[in-house]
């Protein structure tokens, strides 16, 4: 077996569907699909009881307003009237999802009719279309604390929290990694000698793989975050600083070779638009084999830096599609985004000027190439399946603009607008800017980073379309495409586990791919988007999703005893997680984002208002905050989620407001005590409570958030549901894979009556089956079950 075949086999193990039927898609065509067997996927009859819906007597109609051109944002849950004294939840309604905005082109009224799964109820929404906009898009309200201002602490019992356990697995493994391994393919590309001890990475960074270099970007981000986070251990922190400086120095020296003469060749091409083909070749190609790779860096234009030559960028402009042939490519701008994001994270953490200089050089190279392309070409490029995936290039270009005020970078960021998804067409007729779902059936993580880039553009130029694109996408995705762990992809239709389902709110009809779903990197990006939106609009709804994805996917994606982590997390009955890359020597996309997720776990516990007068406490995690601007230190002591209370202590005299989250799951009572005395105020679930006081050293706040059990059904098949205890997803512990959903029977009026448990350890028994938090599930599990009421 030759070397290329070995690489491809390894590749297929790590990404099941890769290289099969690699076709591009455009606006009306599907992503590449594989035929997927429907065997062992249960189909339920129309009269199957669907949880609380069997007790429904009526569902209330609603009225809602929108403005001309914008589809209304319809509530996915509305009030219902139940019989038999049942206090059921709000009722899930599935509304039609138009592909354009023709129904709201002019002022007037119209009616939309929805359906309630498992019933004949058809609630109606009277939509009033007004002519003028009355609601302004928000200004930036909050800012973040640095990773060096928040520490993760032992829990109330003196034990390592799940946050510390996962952090330490990654921090300690990263501290032992040789930077030369991550630089190997960069030196290879530039024809440079490898230092002694350097070993190439495998999987997506192997010699002949067209995405090589992506892991180096993740590595730069991770060691930058590790440097900031390890202020508690100066020796460890210095290890990361040395790795950062060494890696950046090598990349800087290589970048300075591009487009410049060397001692053996005085002929060179500095202009990125004039790059010739490789020596002896008539066409540009993506051949990265040891015998075929071009290394004539003097012809690549000034500023170029990558772990492969510039051919893939040029080939994309000429219509090359995703594939393994030398005439095909694999997402060159995706890789570049990872590298640029890593370099900018270095600059944020250490103010390393070389990292900024490299970024500026490559950004100029990109701008010169893209700026000469017609808009039609850009639209075509950014909608090529995988080949046109550009990660968050609009985000890093926008960030570079903020750092440098160089307008070329702002213009470059605009060139990465995905016109088709953002605006529907070149005339900006509809799209996400007008609340039209333009991304159903598309590859999830190809598009989520583009939306993060849109919110970055809103920061820069205040164009409300960018905010609406991001906000509409978030609302649709979390409500219509999200599974109970917070993941957002896993389609059977189209038959690609990394795609959104073919139609919104059809997770059961079109989701639950047998090959897994919920790419961990997609949830990483959804949390990143959520965090950015929260800074503009600090709604509890946003932080509720952040908490769900953090606890039930990100924390659950790490192996029990090492830093191995998941790519896809399957959710069918009796599934099991597949962990990989414990030694950090062979990366998929999710192995890369895992480095980042687990070196910044403390980054959203606390935020502060722009005016620096209000502290937001978002998550209940044992931690300490050093609020430098106010010279205030605050600690939070808890064993959450193994207890339902936190003690927040103010360690300096100071005057400021505190806003503490009242989670939407805290429906069993929520209480605030200040210095032992109950705080009397109106407390609304799903909001933040404001405390205003001149704080004295030693003042403490006790936050009591009693947990209770609740169900989260699948959008379109409500009897298939997940069980939560507070914010924690519980998983049935199975002995093997199952062909049918695990059946359990619960009391609809009081779920806890059917559950026996050790509440301090979060261990429960239901119908003789053991349940544990999903983040503590390492064998076979069921997170969705076929639930009936007794």
C-alpha positions in Angstrom: 0.0 0.0 0.0 1.5 3.3 -1.0 1.8 6.4 1.3 -1.1 8.3 -0.3 -3.5 5.4 0.1 -2.5 5.1 3.8 -3.2 8.8 4.3 -6.6 8.6 2.6 -7.6 5.6 4.7 -6.7 7.5 7.9 -8.6 10.5 6.5 -11.8 8.5 6.0 -11.7 7.1 9.5 -11.7 10.6 10.9 -14.3 12.1 8.6 -16.6 9.4 7.5 -18.2 11.0 4.5 -15.1 12.7 3.1 -14.0 12.3 -0.4 -17.3 10.5 -1.4 -19.3 12.1 -4.2 -17.3 15.4 -3.9 -19.5 17.7 -6.0 -20.0 21.4 -5.6 -23.4 23.0 -5.1 -24.8 26.3 -6.1 -28.0 28.2 -5.0 -30.5 25.6 -6.0 -28.6 22.3 -5.9 -28.0 20.0 -3.0 -24.8 19.3 -1.1 -23.1 16.0 -2.0 -25.2 13.2 -0.5 -24.7 9.6 0.3 -27.6 7.2 0.3 -28.4 6.5 3.9 -30.2 3.4 5.1 -33.4 4.1 7.1 -33.1 0.7 8.7 -33.5 0.8 12.5 -34.9 4.4 12.5 -38.3 4.2 14.0 -41.2 5.9 12.2 -44.2 6.6 14.5 -47.8 6.6 13.5 -49.8 9.8 13.4 -51.8 8.8 16.5 -48.7 8.2 18.7 -49.2 10.2 21.9 -46.7 13.1 22.0 -46.2 14.0 25.7 -48.2 17.0 27.0 -49.9 17.5 23.6 -52.3 14.7 24.5 -53.7 16.9 27.3 -54.1 20.0 25.1 -57.6 21.5 24.9 -56.7 24.6 23.0 -53.9 26.7 21.7 -54.1 30.5 21.6 -53.8 32.4 18.4 -51.3 35.3 18.5 -50.8 38.7 16.9 -47.4 40.0 15.8 -46.0 42.9 14.0 -43.2 43.3 11.4 -42.1 45.9 8.9 -42.4 45.9 5.2 -39.9 43.5 3.6 -39.1 41.6 6.8 -40.7 38.2 7.6 -42.1 38.2 11.1 -40.2 36.5 13.9 -42.8 34.1 15.1 -42.6 32.7 18.6 -41.8 29.0 18.5 -43.6 28.4 21.9 -47.1 29.8 22.7 -49.6 29.4 25.5 -51.8 26.3 25.6 -54.8 25.3 27.7 -54.5 21.8 29.2 -57.1 19.5 30.7 -57.1 17.2 33.8 -55.3 19.9 35.8 -52.1 19.4 33.9 -49.7 22.3 34.1 -48.1 21.7 30.8 -45.3 23.7 29.2 -45.7 26.3 26.5 -46.7 24.6 23.2 -44.3 24.1 20.4 -45.7 25.4 17.1 -44.1 24.7 13.7 -44.7 27.6 11.4 -44.2 27.6 7.6 -40.7 28.7 6.6 -40.9 30.8 3.3 -37.9 30.9 1.0 -38.5 34.6 0.2 -40.3 37.6 1.6 -43.1 38.1 -1.0 -45.8 38.0 1.7 -44.5 41.1 3.4 -43.7 43.4 0.4 -46.3 46.0 1.3 -48.2 47.3 4.3 -51.2 45.3 5.5 -52.2 42.2 7.4 -52.0 38.5 6.7 -52.5 35.3 8.6 -50.0 32.4 9.0 -51.2 29.0 10.1 -49.0 26.7 12.2 -49.2 23.1 13.3 -48.7 21.5 16.7 -47.0 18.1 16.4 -49.2 15.2 17.3 -52.4 17.2 17.2 -55.0 18.7 14.8 -54.5 22.2 16.3 -53.6 24.8 13.8 -52.8 28.1 15.8 -52.9 31.2 13.7 -50.7 34.3 13.8 -52.2 37.6 12.6 -49.2 39.5 11.1 -49.5 43.2 10.9 -47.0 44.7 8.5 -46.1 48.3 9.3 -44.3 50.7 7.0 -41.8 52.2 9.3 -39.1 50.7 11.5 -39.6 51.6 15.2 -37.0 49.4 16.8 -33.3 50.4 16.6 -30.6 47.9 16.4 -28.6 47.8 19.7 -25.4 49.4 20.6 -22.6 47.6 22.3 -23.6 47.3 26.0 -21.0 45.0 27.5 -17.4 44.2 27.4 -15.4 41.1 28.4 -12.8 40.4 31.0 -9.5 39.0 30.0 -8.6 35.4 30.6 -6.0 36.7 33.0 -8.7 38.3 35.1 -10.8 35.2 35.8 -9.5 32.1 37.5 -11.2 28.7 37.8 -11.2 27.6 41.5 -11.7 24.4 43.3 -15.3 23.7 44.1 -16.9 24.2 47.5 -15.8 20.8 48.6 -12.2 21.4 47.5 -12.4 19.2 44.4 -11.5 20.0 40.8 -14.6 21.0 38.9 -15.3 19.6 35.4 -14.0 22.9 34.1 -10.7 22.5 35.8 -10.4 18.8 34.9 -10.9 19.5 31.2 -8.7 22.6 31.2 -5.8 20.8 32.8 -5.9 17.9 30.4 -5.4 20.4 27.5 -3.0 22.8 29.3 -0.6 20.1 30.4 -0.6 18.3 27.1 -0.1 21.5 25.2 2.8 22.5 27.4 4.7 19.4 26.3 4.1 19.8 22.5 7.0 20.7 20.3 6.1 23.8 18.2 8.3 22.5 15.4 5.6 19.8 14.8 3.1 22.5 14.0 5.6 24.3 11.8 6.6 21.3 9.9 4.4 21.8 6.8 5.2 25.5 6.7 8.9 24.7 6.4 8.1 22.0 3.9 6.1 24.4 1.8 9.0 26.9 1.7 11.6 24.3 1.1 13.3 24.8 4.4 15.3 22.3 6.4 13.5 20.7 9.3 15.1 21.1 12.8 16.1 18.0 14.7 13.2 16.4 16.5 10.5 17.9 14.3 7.7 15.4 13.5 4.9 16.1 11.0 1.3 16.1 12.2 -1.1 13.5 10.7 -4.7 13.4 9.6 -5.6 16.8 8.1 -2.1 18.1 8.4 -0.4 15.2 6.5 2.0 15.7 3.6 -0.6 15.4 0.8 -3.7 16.7 2.5 -4.9 20.0 1.1 -6.0 21.5 4.5 -2.6 21.2 6.2 -1.7 24.1 8.4 -5.2 24.6 9.9 -4.1 23.0 13.2 -1.3 25.5 13.5 -3.8 28.3 13.7 -5.8 26.5 16.4 -2.5 25.9 18.2 -1.6 29.6 18.2 -5.0 30.5 19.6 -4.7 27.8 22.3 -1.2 28.6 23.5 -2.1 32.3 23.6 -5.2 31.5 25.7 -3.1 29.1 27.8 -0.5 31.9 28.4 -3.2 34.3 29.6 -5.0 31.7 31.7 -1.9 30.3 33.6 -1.1 33.4 35.5 -1.5 31.1 38.6 1.7 29.3 37.6 4.4 31.6 36.3 6.7 28.8 35.2 4.0 27.2 33.2 3.0 30.6 31.8 6.6 31.2 30.7 6.6 27.9 28.8 3.7 29.1 26.7 5.3 32.5 26.1 8.4 30.8 24.7 6.3 28.6 22.5 4.4 31.6 21.2 7.4 33.7 20.4 9.3 30.8 18.8 6.3 29.9 16.5 5.7 33.4 15.5 9.4 34.1 14.8 9.5 31.1 12.4 6.3 32.2 10.6 7.5 35.7 10.4 10.8 34.7 8.8 9.0 32.5 6.3 6.5 35.2 5.4 9.4 37.6 4.6 10.6 35.1 2.0 7.4 35.3 -0.1 7.7 37.4 -3.3 11.3 38.4 -2.6 14.5 37.3 -4.3 16.8 34.8 -2.6 20.5 34.3 -3.0 20.1 31.7 -5.7 17.3 33.4 -7.7 17.1 37.1 -8.4 13.9 36.7 -10.4 10.8 37.1 -8.2 7.1 38.1 -8.3 6.0 40.5 -5.6 2.5 41.2 -7.0 0.0 38.5 -5.9 -1.9 39.0 -9.2 1.1 37.8 -11.2 1.9 34.4 -9.6 3.1 32.0 -12.3 2.4 28.2 -12.4 4.9 25.9 -10.8 8.1 25.2 -12.6 7.5 22.8 -15.5 3.7 22.9 -15.0 1.1 24.2 -17.5 -1.7 24.6 -14.9 -2.0 25.5 -11.2 -2.5 22.4 -9.1 -2.9 21.3 -5.5 -0.2 18.5 -5.6 1.5 18.5 -2.2 3.4 15.3 -2.5 7.1 15.4 -1.7 7.9 15.1 -5.4 5.2 17.4 -6.7 4.9 20.3 -4.3 6.2 23.7 -5.6 8.5 25.6 -3.3 9.3 28.7 -5.4 8.2 31.1 -2.7 9.9 34.0 -4.4 7.1 33.9 -7.0 4.2 33.9 -4.5 3.7 37.6 -3.9 4.7 39.6 -0.9 3.1 38.7 2.4 2.0 35.2 1.5 2.1 32.6 4.4 0.5 29.2 4.4 1.3 25.5 4.8 0.8 25.0 1.1 1.6 27.1 -2.0 -0.9 29.7 -3.3 -2.3 27.5 -6.1 -5.4 26.5 -4.2 -6.5 30.2 -3.8 -6.0 30.8 -7.6 -7.8 27.6 -8.5 -10.8 28.6 -6.4 -11.1 31.8 -8.4 -11.1 29.6 -11.5 -13.9 27.4 -10.3 -12.1 24.4 -8.8 -14.3 22.2 -6.6 -13.7 20.1 -3.4 -11.8 16.8 -4.0 -8.6 14.8 -3.8 -7.4 15.2 -7.3 -4.6 17.7 -8.0 -7.1 19.7 -10.1 -9.4 20.0 -7.0 -9.0 21.9 -3.7 -10.1 22.0 -0.1 -11.1 25.3 1.5 -8.0 27.4 1.2 -9.6 30.4 3.0 -10.8 28.2 5.8 -7.2 27.3 6.6 -6.0 30.9 6.2 -8.7 32.0 8.7 -7.4 29.7 11.3 -3.8 31.0 10.8 -4.8 34.6 10.9 -7.1 34.1 13.9 -4.3 32.4 15.8 -1.9 35.2 15.0 -4.4 37.9 16.2 -5.0 35.9 19.3 -1.3 36.0 19.9 -1.3 39.8 19.5 -4.2 40.1 21.9 -2.4 38.1 24.5 1.2 39.3 24.2 1.2 42.3 21.9 3.7 40.4 19.7 4.3 42.9 16.9 5.5 40.2 14.5 2.2 38.4 14.7 0.4 41.6 13.7 2.9 42.2 10.9 2.4 38.7 9.4 -1.4 39.2 9.6 -1.2 42.5 7.8 1.0 41.1 5.0 -1.3 38.2 4.3 -4.4 40.3 4.5 -2.9 42.7 1.9 -2.2 39.7 -0.3 -5.8 38.6 0.0 -7.3 42.0 -0.6 -5.2 42.5 -3.8 -6.5 39.2 -5.2 -10.1 39.4 -4.3 -10.6 43.1 -5.0 -10.1 42.5 -8.7 -12.8 39.8 -8.9 -16.4 40.7 -10.1 -19.2 40.3 -7.6 -20.6 37.4 -9.5 -17.4 35.5 -9.1 -17.3 36.1 -5.3 -20.9 34.9 -5.0 -20.1 31.7 -6.9 -16.9 31.1 -4.9 -18.5 31.5 -1.4 -21.3 29.1 -2.3 -19.1 26.3 -3.5 -19.5 23.3 -1.1 -16.4 23.1 1.1 -14.1 24.5 -1.6 -15.5 28.0 -0.9 -15.6 27.6 2.9 -13.8 30.6 4.3 -14.2 30.2 8.0 -14.4 33.6 9.5 -12.3 35.6 7.1 -14.7 38.5 7.3 -14.2 38.4 11.1 -10.4 38.5 11.1 -10.4 41.1 8.4 -12.8 43.2 10.4 -10.7 42.8 13.5 -7.5 43.8 11.6 -9.3 47.0 10.5 -10.2 47.8 14.1 -6.6 47.2 15.1 -4.9 49.2 12.3 -7.6 51.5 10.8 -6.4 50.4 7.4 -9.5 50.7 5.2 -8.2 48.0 2.8 -8.9 45.5 5.5 -12.5 46.7 6.0 -13.0 46.5 2.2 -11.5 43.0 2.2 -14.0 42.0 5.0 -16.9 43.1 2.8 -15.7 41.0 0.0 -16.4 38.0 2.2 -20.1 38.8 2.5 -22.0 35.6 1.5 -24.5 37.5 -0.6 -26.7 34.5 -1.2 -27.2 33.6 2.4 -27.0 37.1 3.8 -29.2 38.9 1.3 -30.8 36.3 -1.0 -29.4 37.7 -4.2 -27.2 40.4 -5.6 -30.1 42.9 -5.3 -30.4 42.2 -1.5 -34.0 41.2 -2.0 -34.4 39.1 1.2 -32.1 36.6 2.9 -31.2 36.5 6.6 -31.1 40.3 6.6 -34.9 40.1 6.1 -35.4 37.1 8.3 -35.6 34.6 5.4 -34.1 31.1 6.1 -31.6 30.8 3.2 -29.4 28.1 4.7 -31.6 25.0 5.2 -29.8 21.9 4.0 -26.4 23.6 3.8 -23.2 22.6 5.6 -23.5 24.0 9.1 -20.0 24.9 10.0 -19.2 26.3 6.6 -21.7 29.1 7.4 -21.7 29.7 11.2 -18.3 31.5 11.2 -19.6 33.7 8.3 -22.4 34.9 10.7 -19.8 35.6 13.4 -18.1 37.7 10.8 -21.3 39.6 10.2 -21.5 40.7 13.9 -17.9 41.8 13.7 -18.8 43.9 10.7 -21.7 45.4 12.6 -19.2 46.5 15.3 -17.1 48.2 12.6 -19.6 50.1 10.5 -23.0 49.8 12.3 -24.9 48.6 9.3 -28.0 47.1 10.9 -28.3 44.4 8.2 -25.2 42.8 9.7 -26.8 42.7 13.1 -30.1 41.3 11.7 -28.2 38.6 9.8 -26.6 37.4 13.0 -29.6 37.8 15.2 -32.0 36.1 12.8 -29.6 33.3 12.2 -29.1 32.7 15.9 -32.9 32.6 16.6 -33.7 30.3 13.7 -30.7 27.9 14.4 -31.3 27.5 18.1 -35.0 27.1 17.7 -35.3 25.1 14.5 -32.1 23.1 14.0 -30.8 22.5 17.6 -30.5 19.2 19.3 -30.7 18.8 23.1 -26.9 19.0 23.5 -26.8 22.4 21.8 -25.5 21.0 18.5 -27.1 22.1 15.3 -26.4 19.7 12.5 -26.8 16.0 11.6 -29.0 15.5 8.6 -30.3 12.3 7.1 -31.8 14.6 4.4 -29.6 15.9 2.9 -27.6 12.7 3.7 -24.7 14.5 5.2 -24.1 14.5 9.0 -22.6 18.0 8.9 -25.5 19.7 7.3 -28.6 21.5 8.6 -31.7 19.4 7.9 -33.5 20.0 4.6 -36.3 22.0 6.2 -36.4 23.8 9.5 -38.1 22.2 12.5 -37.9 18.7 11.0 -35.2 17.1 13.1 -37.0 13.8 13.4 -38.2 13.7 9.8 -34.8 14.7 8.3 -32.2 14.6 11.1 -30.5 12.1 13.4 -28.0 10.9 10.8 -26.8 7.3 11.5 -23.3 8.6 10.9 -23.5 11.0 13.8 -24.2 14.7 14.0 -23.4 17.8 16.0 -19.9 18.6 14.9 -18.2 19.8 18.1 -16.6 22.7 16.1 -20.1 23.9 15.1 -21.1 24.2 18.7 -17.8 26.0 19.4 -18.8 28.6 16.8 -22.4 28.8 17.9 -21.2 29.7 21.4 -18.8 32.2 20.0 -21.7 33.8 18.0 -23.9 33.7 21.1 -21.3 35.5 23.2 -20.9 38.3 20.6 -24.7 38.8 20.4 -25.0 38.9 24.2 -22.6 41.9 24.3 -25.1 43.9 22.3 -28.3 42.5 23.7 -27.8 40.8 27.1 -30.9 38.6 27.1 -31.0 35.6 29.4 -32.2 33.6 26.4 -28.8 33.9 24.8 -26.9 32.9 27.9 -29.3 30.0 28.4 -28.2 28.5 25.1 -24.6 29.3 25.9 -24.9 27.3 29.2 -26.6 24.4 27.4 -23.9 24.1 24.7 -21.1 24.6 27.2 -22.2 21.9 29.7 -23.8 19.4 27.4 -21.6 19.5 24.4 -18.2 21.2 25.0 -17.7 19.7 28.5 -19.1 16.4 27.2 -16.7 16.3 24.2 -13.6 15.4 26.2 -12.5 11.9 27.1 -12.5 10.7 30.7 -8.7 10.4 31.3 -7.0 12.4 28.7 -7.4 15.3 26.2 -8.9 13.1 23.4 -12.1 14.7 22.1 -15.0 14.2 19.8 -15.6 15.2 16.2 -19.3 14.2 15.8 -21.4 13.3 18.7 -24.1 10.8 17.7 -27.5 11.0 19.4 -29.3 7.9 18.3 -30.3 5.2 20.8 -27.4 3.5 22.5 -24.8 5.6 20.8 -21.2 6.2 22.0 -18.8 9.0 21.6 -15.6 8.4 19.6 -12.7 10.3 21.1 -9.4 11.0 19.3 -6.2 13.0 19.2 -5.2 12.5 22.8 -1.5 13.2 21.9 -2.4 16.2 19.8 -0.6 14.8 16.8 -3.4 14.5 14.2 -6.2 17.1 13.9 -9.7 17.3 12.4 -11.6 20.6 12.6 -13.1 19.6 16.0 -9.8 18.5 17.4 -8.6 22.0 16.5 -11.4 23.9 18.2 -11.1 21.7 21.2 -7.7 23.2 21.9 -9.4 26.6 22.0 -12.6 25.7 23.9 -10.7 24.0 26.7 -8.2 26.8 27.2 -10.9 29.5 27.6 -13.6 27.9 29.7 -13.8 30.8 32.1 -14.3 33.5 29.4 -18.1 34.0 29.9 -18.7 33.6 33.6 -18.6 37.4 34.1 -19.0 40.4 31.8 -19.0 44.1 32.6 -21.0 47.1 31.3 -19.3 49.4 28.8 -19.4 52.2 31.5 -17.7 49.8 33.9 -20.4 50.2 36.5 -22.2 46.9 36.3 -21.0 43.4 36.8 -22.9 40.6 35.0 -22.8 37.2 36.6 -23.8 34.7 33.9 -22.7 31.3 34.9 -22.5 29.6 38.3 -18.9 28.3 38.3 -16.4 28.2 41.2 -14.1 31.1 40.2 -12.5 34.4 41.1 -12.6 37.7 39.3 -10.0 40.4 39.4 -11.8 43.5 38.1 -8.8 45.6 37.4 -10.4 48.9 36.4 -12.3 49.0 39.7 -9.7 47.4 41.8 -12.2 44.9 43.0 -11.9 41.2 43.6 -14.9 38.9 43.7 -15.1 35.2 44.4 -17.8 32.7 43.6 -17.9 29.5 45.6 -20.1 26.6 44.5 -20.2 23.0 43.6 -22.7 23.7 40.8 -24.2 21.7 39.2 -23.9 19.2 42.1 -25.6 21.8 44.3 -28.1 24.5 43.6 -26.5 27.5 45.2 -23.5 29.8 44.9 -21.9 32.2 47.3 -20.5 35.4 45.7 -18.1 37.4 48.0 -17.0 41.0 47.4 -13.5 41.4 48.8 -13.1 45.2 48.5 -15.1 48.2 49.3 -16.7 49.6 46.2 -19.9 50.8 44.6 -21.3 49.1 41.5 -24.4 47.2 40.3 -24.5 43.5 40.0 -26.9 41.7 37.6 -27.3 38.0 38.3 -28.9 35.6 35.9 -32.2 34.0 36.8 -32.0 30.9 34.5 -35.1 29.9 32.5 -34.9 26.5 34.1 -35.1 27.9 37.7 -38.9 27.4 37.9 -38.8 25.7 41.2 -38.1 28.8 43.2 -35.1 31.3 43.0 -33.8 33.2 45.9 -31.2 35.9 46.6 -29.8 36.6 50.0 -27.4 39.4 50.8 -25.4 38.9 54.0 -27.8 36.2 55.0 -31.0 38.3 54.6 -33.5 37.5 51.9 -33.5 40.1 49.1 -37.1 41.3 48.5 -37.7 42.1 44.8 -39.6 40.8 41.9 -37.7 37.9 40.4 -38.6 36.8 36.8 -37.4 33.6 35.4 -35.4 34.1 32.2 -34.2 37.6 33.2 -31.4 39.2 35.2 -32.0 40.6 38.7 -30.3 43.9 39.5 -28.6 44.5 42.9 -27.4 48.0 43.7 -25.4 48.7 46.8 -22.3 50.2 48.2 -20.4 47.0 48.8 -18.2 46.5 51.8 -15.3 44.1 52.1 -16.8 40.7 53.1 -20.3 41.3 51.8 -21.7 38.1 50.3 -24.6 37.2 48.1 -26.2 33.7 48.2 -27.9 32.7 45.0 -30.2 29.7 45.3 -31.3 28.1 42.0 -33.4 25.0 42.8 -33.2 22.4 40.1 -36.1 20.4 38.7 -36.6 17.9 36.0 -37.9 19.0 32.6 -38.2 17.5 29.1 -36.9 18.8 25.9 -38.8 17.1 23.0 -37.7 16.9 19.4 -39.3 19.6 17.3 -41.5 17.4 15.2 -41.8 14.2 17.2 -42.5 15.2 20.8 -42.5 11.8 22.4 -38.8 11.6 21.5 -37.3 13.8 24.2 -34.3 14.4 26.4 -34.4 14.7 30.2 -32.8 17.6 32.0 -32.1 18.3 35.6 -31.8 22.0 35.8 -29.4 22.8 32.9 -27.8 19.4 32.9 -28.7 16.8 30.2 -29.1 13.3 31.6 -28.2 10.3 29.6 -29.4 6.7 30.1 -26.4 4.4 30.5 -26.7 1.6 28.0 -24.9 -1.7 27.6 -24.9 -1.6 23.9 -26.2 0.1 20.8 -30.0 -0.1 20.4 -32.2 -0.4 17.3 -35.1 1.4 19.0 -35.4 4.3 21.3 -35.1 3.6 25.0 -38.7 3.6 26.5 -39.4 5.3 29.8 -42.6 6.1 31.6 -43.0 9.3 33.7 -45.6 11.1 35.8 -46.7 14.1 33.8 -47.8 16.1 36.8 -44.5 15.5 38.7 -41.6 14.0 36.8 -39.5 13.6 39.9 -42.0 11.0 41.3 -40.8 8.6 38.7 -37.1 9.2 39.4 -34.9 7.8 42.2 -31.6 9.6 42.6 -28.5 10.7 44.4 -29.0 14.4 43.8 -25.6 15.4 45.2 -23.8 13.1 42.7 -26.4 13.6 39.9 -26.9 9.9 39.6 -30.5 8.7 38.9 -32.6 5.6 38.3 -35.6 5.6 36.0 -37.5 2.4 35.3 -34.4 0.5 36.4 -32.0 2.3 34.1 -29.2 4.4 35.4 -28.9 8.0 34.3 -25.8 10.3 34.5 -25.0 13.7 33.2 -24.1 13.5 29.5 -20.7 15.0 30.3 -20.0 12.0 32.5 -21.2 9.4 29.9 -18.2 7.5 28.3 -19.9 4.2 27.3 -23.1 3.7 25.3 -25.8 6.1 26.1 -29.3 7.4 25.1 -29.9 11.1 25.4 -33.2 10.9 23.5 -35.9 8.4 24.7 -39.4 7.4 23.7 -41.3 8.9 26.7 -44.8 8.1 27.7 -46.9 9.4 30.5 -48.6 7.2 33.1 
